[in-house]
Structures are given as structure tokens and as C-alpha cells.
Amino acid sequence: MIQQIKYYKELEEFLSSSLLSHQVLHIDLTSNNICPKGASGLGSGLANCINLSNLTLGLGWNQIGDEGASGLGYGLANCINLSNLTLDLYRNNIGAMGASGLGSGLAICINLSNLALDLYGNKIGAMSASGLGSGLANCINLSNLKLDLTSNEMNESQKFKVISKCLKSKRLVVFEKKFQ
């Protein structure tokens, strides 16, 4: 059976679509002035995509902050069939609460096996890195992880803690990381 890929470049267009029907979805809202409320609304929409197996979500260069990242985490937690996720959240002012909320949501995605998570240029520090790492470590079926935490607010010790937590994922085979 061939799955139809749905593409969206407008938040409202996605939210008004038939959410239950989506299996493979590509949403590109890069540089689209998405605020925390908009990202939380996107999360609520994704929560209704219970048949979703593959998601590519481009949200770079917006202002979703902690509230928006947590809202996305909440929504993704309901995507119980999600196995492949590419999440571009670079340059979004995400800090402690947002990274932890996102990590908690991803930890509930029990079928997630491939994750590419780009958090370049946010405000992720010690507490947020720890929460994110713990969440990723609890992704029980994660086998491939690409994680970009470049240009955040972590020292070498904090970076090592994130790596250590991610490596605790029992099925992890491929782990690519960027921390410069």
C-alpha cells in the first residue's frame, strides 16, 4: 500500500485538514512568525493525527519558546503510531521548560525509531539538557538519533550528561550529535 505524503506550508491549512487521515506528513513553517500559541495549536492538531507514522516538521526561525515546545511535545505524545520524526526547531528561544516538555512528549512515542532533532541556537542549558536527555533515553524503540544542540548554553560537562543519557536508550544503534 502506497502512503500519500501531505505537504503544508500554512498552519491554518493543516489545522483545517482531515487530521485523522494523515499517515505521512510534511509541514514547513520555517520563518513563519509562529508564536507559542501557534505552536501549541499545532501540537493540538498533531494530537489528533493518531494514524501518523512519518512526520517532517520545519519550525526553524520562529518564536515558539518554552510554551510552544511543550505544546508540541504534548501533541506528539498522542501520535502513538509515529515511527519517523524530523523536527527542526532551530532558533526558537527554547529553554529549560520547553526542552523538558518536548523530551517528555517524545518519551511517550513508543513506536518512535528514527528521530532527527535540530535544536541549534536556542537557550538550552543544564536543566533543560538534562530533561531532554532523560526523555530521549526513555524512547524505548529509538534506534537512530540525530541531535543538534550547537550554539546553546551548555558547558562540556552538560554536553557529556546529555550524551550519556541518550546512550542509555537500549535499542540505539546510530547516534549522531552536534554540540559545537
N, CA, C and O of each residue as an XYZ file, in Angstrom:
720
protein
N       0.833     -1.170      0.000
C       0.000      0.000      0.000
C       0.887      1.247      0.000
O       1.778      1.372      0.841
N       0.655      2.149     -0.917
C       1.417      3.387     -1.017
C       0.752      4.453     -0.160
O      -0.449      4.700     -0.274
N       1.554      5.085      0.706
C       1.029      6.131      1.558
C       1.221      7.474      0.873
O       2.299      7.771      0.357
N       0.172      8.282      0.872
C       0.231      9.595      0.262
C       0.861     10.588      1.236
O       0.460     10.682      2.396
N       1.857     11.328      0.739
C       2.515     12.345      1.553
C       1.731     13.648      1.412
O       1.461     14.102      0.300
N       1.371     14.239      2.541
C       0.665     15.521      2.554
C       1.664     16.615      2.912
O       2.423     16.478      3.872
N       1.666     17.704      2.140
C       2.556     18.837      2.359
C       1.744     20.063      2.768
O       0.710     20.363      2.172
N       2.227     20.768      3.793
C       1.573     22.002      4.230
C       2.608     23.067      4.500
O       3.659     22.796      5.080
N       2.303     24.305      4.068
C       3.162     25.454      4.345
C       2.399     26.529      5.115
O       2.935     27.602      5.391
N       1.148     26.237      5.458
C       0.307     27.166      6.216
C      -0.280     26.417      7.412
O      -0.841     25.332      7.255
N      -0.150     26.993      8.592
C      -0.666     26.364      9.801
C      -2.178     26.157      9.724
O      -2.669     25.079     10.057
N      -2.909     27.163      9.296
C      -4.368     27.079      9.234
C      -4.830     25.994      8.264
O      -5.819     25.306      8.515
N      -4.113     25.848      7.166
C      -4.466     24.821      6.181
C      -4.329     23.425      6.792
O      -5.187     22.565      6.594
N      -3.231     23.209      7.544
C      -3.058     21.924      8.210
C      -4.151     21.699      9.247
O      -4.751     20.624      9.286
N      -4.419     22.695     10.087
C      -5.393     22.537     11.161
C      -6.812     22.285     10.646
O      -7.631     21.683     11.340
N      -7.097     22.746      9.432
C      -8.439     22.533      8.871
C      -8.512     21.278      7.995
O      -9.552     20.998      7.398
N      -7.428     20.536      7.918
C      -7.409     19.316      7.105
C      -8.033     18.149      7.876
O      -8.383     18.276      9.050
N      -8.160     17.031      7.201
C      -8.692     15.826      7.827
C      -7.578     15.164      8.634
O      -6.856     14.310      8.120
N      -7.444     15.557      9.888
C      -6.302     15.166     10.723
C      -6.186     13.658     10.929
O      -5.075     13.130     10.970
N      -7.294     12.969     11.058
C      -7.263     11.520     11.274
C      -6.721     10.747     10.076
O      -6.253      9.619     10.226
N      -6.782     11.343      8.895
C      -6.372     10.623      7.684
C      -4.868     10.652      7.429
O      -4.366      9.874      6.618
N      -4.155     11.525      8.101
C      -2.721     11.686      7.816
C      -1.895     10.496      8.310
O      -2.031     10.040      9.445
N      -1.025     10.008      7.399
C      -0.062      8.968      7.760
C       1.362      9.457      7.550
O       2.236      9.209      8.381
N       1.599     10.151      6.442
C       2.906     10.730      6.134
C       2.684     12.217      5.905
O       1.910     12.617      5.036
N       3.376     13.028      6.698
C       3.082     14.455      6.721
C       4.360     15.272      6.704
O       5.325     14.961      7.403
N       4.353     16.321      5.896
C       5.468     17.262      5.818
C       4.885     18.658      6.020
O       4.109     19.143      5.197
N       5.270     19.297      7.128
C       4.799     20.641      7.432
C       6.007     21.552      7.506
O       6.892     21.339      8.335
N       6.061     22.570      6.647
C       7.181     23.506      6.651
C       6.664     24.895      7.004
O       6.064     25.579      6.175
N       6.905     25.297      8.242
C       6.501     26.606      8.739
C       7.721     27.435      9.129
O       7.638     28.309      9.992
N       8.859     27.153      8.484
C      10.098     27.870      8.751
C       9.909     29.362      8.477
O       9.303     29.745      7.476
N      10.430     30.194      9.368
C      10.357     31.660      9.241
C       8.941     32.134      8.952
O       8.707     32.895      8.014
N       8.007     31.678      9.766
C       6.593     31.944      9.512
C       5.924     32.696     10.654
O       4.697     32.710     10.752
N       6.727     33.328     11.525
C       6.200     34.095     12.660
C       5.282     33.280     13.557
O       4.271     33.785     14.045
N       5.637     32.018     13.774
C       4.849     31.163     14.658
C       5.206     31.513     16.102
O       6.377     31.491     16.482
N       4.205     31.831     16.889
C       4.396     32.199     18.292
C       4.080     30.989     19.175
O       3.677     29.943     18.665
N       4.259     31.118     20.494
C       3.952     29.984     21.379
C       2.524     29.456     21.219
O       2.307     28.244     21.209
N       1.570     30.346     21.096
C       0.175     29.932     20.945
C      -0.026     29.154     19.640
O      -0.751     28.159     19.611
N       0.611     29.609     18.574
C       0.511     28.911     17.285
C       1.126     27.525     17.335
O       0.574     26.573     16.783
N       2.287     27.411     18.008
C       2.949     26.105     18.131
C       2.122     25.163     18.997
O       2.042     23.968     18.712
N       1.506     25.692     20.052
C       0.641     24.862     20.889
C      -0.584     24.403     20.101
O      -1.038     23.269     20.256
N      -1.117     25.287     19.255
C      -2.233     24.909     18.378
C      -1.825     23.820     17.398
O      -2.596     22.901     17.124
N      -0.617     23.928     16.875
C      -0.079     22.894     16.001
C       0.024     21.573     16.758
O      -0.318     20.518     16.224
N       0.499     21.635     18.003
C       0.587     20.444     18.846
C      -0.778     19.809     19.058
O      -0.912     18.587     19.009
N      -1.789     20.634     19.292
C      -3.155     20.119     19.469
C      -3.652     19.444     18.200
O      -4.320     18.412     18.259
N      -3.326     20.029     17.053
C      -3.699     19.409     15.783
C      -2.995     18.078     15.585
O      -3.615     17.099     15.172
N      -1.701     18.039     15.879
C      -0.940     16.795     15.733
C      -1.462     15.709     16.669
O      -1.407     14.524     16.341
N      -1.966     16.111     17.830
C      -2.507     15.141     18.790
C      -3.669     14.348     18.197
O      -3.960     13.237     18.640
N      -4.329     14.922     17.198
C      -5.454     14.244     16.538
C      -5.018     13.382     15.357
O      -5.849     12.709     14.747
N      -3.750     13.395     15.033
C      -3.214     12.612     13.908
C      -2.764     11.244     14.428
O      -1.579     10.917     14.386
N      -3.701     10.468     14.908
C      -3.353      9.202     15.571
C      -2.846      8.132     14.610
O      -2.277      7.132     15.048
N      -3.044      8.325     13.311
C      -2.556      7.355     12.321
C      -1.214      7.761     11.712
O      -0.708      7.086     10.816
N      -0.648      8.843     12.191
C       0.588      9.385     11.641
C       1.771      8.469     11.927
O       2.003      8.088     13.074
N       2.526      8.114     10.875
C       3.712      7.278     11.064
C       4.996      8.036     10.744
O       6.042      7.740     11.322
N       4.937      9.009      9.835
C       6.116      9.771      9.422
C       5.783     11.261      9.441
O       4.798     11.698      8.846
N       6.621     12.032     10.135
C       6.397     13.476     10.225
C       7.707     14.217     10.033
O       8.706     13.920     10.689
N       7.691     15.179      9.133
C       8.779     16.140      8.988
C       8.172     17.493      9.313
O       7.248     17.950      8.641
N       8.703     18.130     10.352
C       8.148     19.392     10.826
C       9.236     20.448     10.877
O      10.158     20.362     11.689
N       9.128     21.436     10.015
C      10.083     22.536      9.952
C       9.525     23.760     10.651
O       8.577     24.380     10.169
N      10.111     24.109     11.784
C       9.660     25.277     12.547
C      10.809     26.215     12.891
O      10.694     27.031     13.806
N      11.912     26.103     12.165
C      13.066     26.948     12.448
C      12.760     28.422     12.243
O      11.864     28.784     11.481
N      13.519     29.271     12.935
C      13.413     30.729     12.834
C      12.001     31.229     13.135
O      11.457     32.049     12.395
N      11.420     30.739     14.210
C      10.155     31.262     14.708
C      10.375     31.692     16.156
O      11.521     31.835     16.584
N       9.330     31.896     16.897
C       9.434     32.322     18.296
C       8.531     31.468     19.181
O       7.730     31.999     19.950
N       8.662     30.134     19.073
C       7.729     29.272     19.790
C       8.032     29.207     21.289
O       7.120     28.967     22.080
N       9.269     29.409     21.696
C       9.634     29.440     23.098
C       9.317     28.154     23.844
O       9.047     27.113     23.245
N       9.358     28.256     25.169
C       9.114     27.097     26.027
C       7.682     26.593     25.914
O       7.446     25.388     25.818
N       6.737     27.510     25.927
C       5.326     27.123     25.864
C       5.011     26.372     24.573
O       4.324     25.350     24.596
N       5.509     26.875     23.462
C       5.260     26.225     22.173
C       5.930     24.866     22.065
O       5.337     23.923     21.541
N       7.168     24.752     22.558
C       7.880     23.469     22.504
C       7.178     22.437     23.377
O       7.058     21.274     22.991
N       6.716     22.855     24.550
C       5.973     21.947     25.431
C       4.665     21.525     24.787
O       4.268     20.364     24.886
N       3.992     22.463     24.125
C       2.749     22.150     23.419
C       2.964     21.146     22.302
O       2.134     20.263     22.083
N       4.075     21.280     21.596
C       4.415     20.299     20.558
C       4.679     18.931     21.174
O       4.232     17.908     20.655
N       5.408     18.922     22.285
C       5.680     17.657     22.979
C       4.395     16.971     23.400
O       4.249     15.758     23.251
N       3.473     17.748     23.921
C       2.176     17.210     24.338
C       1.444     16.593     23.143
O       0.901     15.492     23.240
N       1.435     17.306     22.028
C       0.757     16.806     20.840
C       1.403     15.562     20.271
O       0.714     14.611     19.903
N       2.729     15.565     20.197
C       3.441     14.409     19.654
C       3.256     13.165     20.518
O       3.293     12.045     20.009
N       3.058     13.354     21.817
C       2.846     12.218     22.727
C       1.617     11.406     22.334
O       1.534     10.216     22.637
N       0.669     12.042     21.664
C      -0.551     11.346     21.246
C      -0.407     10.654     19.894
O      -1.305      9.920     19.479
N       0.686     10.873     19.218
C       0.926     10.245     17.916
C       1.506      8.849     18.160
O       2.703      8.620     17.984
N       0.648      7.938     18.562
C       1.096      6.629     19.042
C       1.709      5.750     17.952
O       2.425      4.798     18.262
N       1.439      6.050     16.690
C       1.992      5.251     15.590
C       3.207      5.898     14.932
O       3.727      5.379     13.944
N       3.659      7.017     15.466
C       4.777      7.746     14.883
C       6.062      6.942     15.001
O       6.463      6.573     16.105
N       6.717      6.665     13.868
C       7.980      5.916     13.895
C       9.153      6.737     13.365
O      10.298      6.488     13.743
N       8.888      7.704     12.502
C       9.944      8.532     11.915
C       9.602     10.003     12.114
O       8.537     10.461     11.701
N      10.511     10.741     12.750
C      10.258     12.147     13.046
C      11.494     12.984     12.756
O      12.585     12.696     13.249
N      11.312     14.016     11.956
C      12.336     15.035     11.743
C      11.744     16.328     12.277
O      10.712     16.796     11.794
N      12.400     16.899     13.271
C      11.881     18.069     13.958
C      12.932     19.167     13.952
O      13.933     19.080     14.664
N      12.704     20.204     13.145
C      13.626     21.336     13.046
C      13.082     22.487     13.887
O      12.112     23.145     13.513
N      13.728     22.715     15.033
C      13.294     23.762     15.960
C      14.416     24.762     16.224
O      14.466     25.371     17.292
N      15.318     24.934     15.252
C      16.449     25.830     15.457
C      15.981     27.282     15.581
O      15.018     27.708     14.943
N      16.705     28.024     16.430
C      16.464     29.458     16.649
C      15.016     29.766     17.037
O      14.304     30.458     16.310
N      14.589     29.242     18.193
C      13.213     29.432     18.656
C      13.103     29.857     20.117
O      12.008     29.817     20.679
N      14.200     30.262     20.745
C      14.172     30.687     22.153
C      13.619     29.624     23.093
O      12.879     29.931     24.027
N      13.984     28.380     22.840
C      13.547     27.279     23.696
C      14.552     27.127     24.834
O      15.760     27.051     24.607
N      14.036     27.083     26.060
C      14.877     26.938     27.236
C      14.512     25.697     28.023
O      14.110     24.678     27.462
N      14.660     25.802     29.350
C      14.507     24.646     30.248
C      13.141     23.973     30.136
O      13.064     22.768     29.895
N      12.090     24.720     30.304
C      10.750     24.127     30.318
C      10.389     23.541     28.952
O       9.785     22.471     28.876
N      10.745     24.220     27.904
C      10.414     23.744     26.562
C      11.140     22.471     26.182
O      10.534     21.544     25.646
N      12.436     22.417     26.455
C      13.210     21.219     26.119
C      12.751     20.025     26.940
O      12.659     18.911     26.425
N      12.463     20.254     28.217
C      11.985     19.168     29.079
C      10.603     18.689     28.640
O      10.340     17.486     28.604
N       9.722     19.630     28.308
C       8.380     19.265     27.835
C       8.424     18.491     26.538
O       7.677     17.532     26.348
N       9.302     18.912     25.650
C       9.467     18.203     24.384
C      10.000     16.799     24.631
O       9.504     15.833     24.051
N      11.012     16.682     25.491
C      11.581     15.374     25.828
C      10.555     14.451     26.453
O      10.511     13.263     26.133
N       9.732     14.982     27.339
C       8.685     14.172     27.987
C       7.677     13.659     26.971
O       7.249     12.507     27.038
N       7.302     14.513     26.035
C       6.362     14.099     24.997
C       6.939     13.036     24.087
O       6.262     12.064     23.754
N       8.179     13.212     23.686
C       8.824     12.233     22.805
C       8.988     10.885     23.500
O       8.917      9.845     22.845
N       9.206     10.887     24.808
C       9.383      9.641     25.559
C       8.137      8.758     25.484
O       8.229      7.539     25.634
N       6.991      9.360     25.255
C       5.725      8.615     25.194
C       5.482      8.036     23.798
O       4.616      7.178     23.625
N       6.229      8.493     22.822
C       6.099      7.977     21.444
C       6.755      6.599     21.387
O       7.909      6.466     20.981
N       6.016      5.590     21.793
C       6.598      4.256     21.987
C       7.068      3.582     20.705
O       7.896      2.673     20.760
N       6.561      4.005     19.559
C       6.974      3.392     18.294
C       8.047      4.188     17.562
O       8.458      3.811     16.464
N       8.501      5.279     18.156
C       9.493      6.132     17.508
C      10.821      5.389     17.373
O      11.418      4.988     18.373
N      11.283      5.209     16.130
C      12.555      4.509     15.914
C      13.612      5.413     15.286
O      14.806      5.183     15.479
N      13.202      6.431     14.541
C      14.141      7.344     13.883
C      13.780      8.780     14.242
O      12.660      9.227     13.998
N      14.740      9.499     14.824
C      14.498     10.876     15.236
C      15.664     11.759     14.825
O      16.818     11.471     15.143
N      15.355     12.830     14.118
C      16.331     13.883     13.819
C      15.796     15.141     14.498
O      14.749     15.661     14.113
N      16.507     15.622     15.497
C      16.057     16.745     16.316
C      17.087     17.864     16.249
O      18.200     17.722     16.755
N      16.713     18.981     15.622
C      17.601     20.125     15.453
C      17.154     21.234     16.398
O      16.120     21.867     16.186
N      17.943     21.460     17.437
C      17.669     22.498     18.426
C      18.780     23.554     18.432
O      19.029     24.192     19.455
N      19.437     23.731     17.299
C      20.524     24.702     17.155
C      20.061     26.103     17.578
O      18.955     26.528     17.244
N      20.910     26.799     18.305
C      20.690     28.215     18.572
C      19.514     28.544     19.470
O      18.851     29.561     19.263
N      19.237     27.711     20.462
C      18.189     28.002     21.428
C      18.838     28.390     22.754
O      20.005     28.780     22.776
N      18.113     28.291     23.841
C      18.626     28.685     25.155
C      18.676     27.485     26.092
O      18.317     27.575     27.266
N      19.126     26.369     25.552
C      19.151     25.132     26.313
C      20.400     25.090     27.185
O      21.527     25.132     26.693
N      20.167     25.006     28.490
C      21.243     24.972     29.469
C      21.234     23.664     30.233
O      20.736     22.653     29.738
N      21.778     23.679     31.430
C      21.956     22.459     32.225
C      20.647     21.744     32.519
O      20.517     20.553     32.237
N      19.670     22.459     33.087
C      18.406     21.809     33.460
C      17.651     21.299     32.239
O      17.135     20.181     32.245
N      17.588     22.112     31.197
C      16.842     21.709     30.012
C      17.517     20.556     29.291
O      16.841     19.669     28.770
N      18.835     20.559     29.256
C      19.566     19.471     28.607
C      19.333     18.155     29.332
O      19.185     17.108     28.702
N      19.301     18.211     30.655
C      19.067     17.012     31.449
C      17.673     16.448     31.195
O      17.516     15.240     31.018
N      16.663     17.314     31.177
C      15.287     16.876     30.921
C      15.117     16.305     29.532
O      14.439     15.294     29.349
N      15.727     16.945     28.557
C      15.663     16.454     27.186
C      16.353     15.102     27.073
O      15.810     14.175     26.472
N      17.547     14.984     27.648
C      18.290     13.719     27.606
C      17.521     12.586     28.263
O      17.501     11.467     27.751
N      16.885     12.869     29.398
C      16.084     11.840     30.087
C      14.919     11.392     29.228
O      14.623     10.200     29.143
N      14.261     12.340     28.595
C      13.142     11.998     27.718
C      13.581     11.139     26.553
O      12.927     10.146     26.234
N      14.678     11.502     25.914
C      15.169     10.734     24.771
C      15.620      9.339     25.198
O      15.451      8.374     24.454
N      16.188      9.236     26.389
C      16.619      7.926     26.890
C      15.433      6.988     27.098
O      15.585      5.767     27.068
N      14.262      7.563     27.308
C      13.060      6.755     27.534
C      12.311      6.413     26.250
O      11.255      5.783     26.306
N      12.830      6.810     25.112
C      12.240      6.409     23.829
C      12.663      4.957     23.594
O      13.726      4.698     23.030
N      11.835      4.025     24.025
C      12.238      2.621     24.151
C      12.586      1.928     22.835
O      13.318      0.939     22.844
N      12.083      2.418     21.711
C      12.377      1.781     20.422
C      13.264      2.626     19.522
O      13.415      2.322     18.339
N      13.849      3.678     20.067
C      14.685      4.571     19.269
C      15.968      3.860     18.847
O      16.750      3.423     19.691
N      16.179      3.749     17.535
C      17.393      3.103     17.038
C      18.320      4.083     16.327
O      19.529      3.857     16.271
N      17.772      5.167     15.782
C      18.577      6.170     15.082
C      18.247      7.554     15.627
O      17.090      7.976     15.600
N      19.263      8.261     16.122
C      19.070      9.590     16.683
C      20.108     10.544     16.104
O      21.311     10.289     16.167
N      19.625     11.639     15.545
C      20.474     12.751     15.120
C      20.064     13.940     15.968
O      18.915     14.380     15.914
N      20.994     14.457     16.748
C      20.692     15.519     17.704
C      21.658     16.678     17.508
O      22.874     16.498     17.587
N      21.117     17.872     17.251
C      21.945     19.063     17.088
C      21.611     20.049     18.205
O      20.520     20.617     18.246
N      22.562     20.237     19.101
C      22.428     21.194     20.199
C      23.509     22.275     20.109
O      23.891     22.862     21.121
N      23.994     22.533     18.904
C      25.007     23.552     18.673
C      24.477     24.930     19.082
O      23.288     25.214     18.940
N      25.367     25.774     19.587
C      25.048     27.163     19.954
C      23.921     27.273     20.971
O      22.993     28.066     20.810
N      24.019     26.466     22.016
C      23.116     26.573     23.148
C      23.939     26.988     24.367
O      25.099     27.367     24.210
N      23.387     26.930     25.547
C      24.043     27.432     26.747
C      24.523     26.296     27.659
O      24.251     26.289     28.860
N      25.251     25.329     27.056
C      25.746     24.184     27.810
C      27.268     24.180     27.846
O      27.931     24.539     26.872
N      27.808     23.767     28.992
C      29.252     23.587     29.064
C      29.583     22.131     28.691
O      28.681     21.345     28.402
N      30.850     21.784     28.697
C      31.276     20.435     28.288
C      30.683     19.337     29.170
O      30.287     18.284     28.670
N      30.621     19.580     30.473
C      30.073     18.602     31.399
C      28.593     18.328     31.101
O      28.147     17.182     31.139
N      27.851     19.377     30.808
C      26.424     19.228     30.490
C      26.225     18.478     29.176
O      25.314     17.661     29.046
N      27.079     18.763     28.217
C      27.012     18.051     26.937
C      27.253     16.556     27.148
O      26.575     15.716     26.557
N      28.220     16.244     27.992
C      28.529     14.841     28.291
C      27.344     14.146     28.957
O      27.066     12.983     28.668
N      26.647     14.850     29.847
C      25.475     14.273     30.517
C      24.368     13.945     29.517
O      23.726     12.900     29.618
N      24.148     14.833     28.558
C      23.129     14.577     27.528
C      23.515     13.335     26.726
O      22.685     12.455     26.498
N      24.760     13.270     26.306
C      25.235     12.114     25.539
C      25.063     10.830     26.349
O      24.588      9.823     25.825
N      25.448     10.866     27.616
C      25.331      9.682     28.487
C      23.886      9.226     28.608
O      23.601      8.031     28.540
N      22.976     10.174     28.788
C      21.559      9.815     28.920
C      21.030      9.222     27.623
O      20.302      8.230     27.649
N      21.384      9.815     26.496
C      20.924      9.290     25.202
C      21.446      7.880     24.955
O      20.738      7.040     24.399
N      22.677      7.623     25.366
C      23.267      6.302     25.158
C      22.621      5.217     26.017
O      22.868      4.031     25.800
N      21.802      5.610     26.984
C      21.088      4.642     27.821
C      19.905      4.028     27.087
O      19.337      3.035     27.543
N      19.532      4.611     25.957
C      18.443      4.048     25.162
C      18.881      2.669     24.676
O      19.869      2.546     23.952
N      18.159      1.655     25.066
C      18.583      0.266     24.871
C      18.720     -0.175     23.415
O      19.537     -1.047     23.119
N      17.958      0.391     22.518
C      17.987     -0.050     21.125
C      18.756      0.886     20.204
O      18.801      0.665     18.994
N      19.353      1.916     20.754
C      20.037      2.914     19.939
C      21.229      2.295     19.206
O      22.138      1.745     19.828
N      21.208      2.393     17.892
C      22.272      1.847     17.050
C      23.109      2.976     16.461
O      24.338      2.899     16.450
N      22.452      4.019     15.973
C      23.135      5.153     15.355
C      22.838      6.400     16.170
O      21.676      6.730     16.410
N      23.898      7.100     16.600
C      23.742      8.328     17.369
C      24.690      9.362     16.798
O      25.904      9.271     16.984
N      24.134     10.352     16.099
C      24.910     11.453     15.559
C      24.603     12.683     16.385
O      23.437     13.002     16.620
N      25.638     13.377     16.827
C      25.425     14.541     17.669
C      26.276     15.712     17.197
O      27.379     15.536     16.681
N      25.734     16.913     17.389
C      26.466     18.142     17.134
C      26.282     19.013     18.362
O      25.158     19.270     18.791
N      27.420     19.476     18.938
C      27.376     20.295     20.138
C      28.273     21.520     20.072
O      28.329     22.253     21.059
N      28.974     21.795     18.990
C      29.959     22.875     18.967
C      29.429     24.168     19.494
O      30.153     25.163     19.532
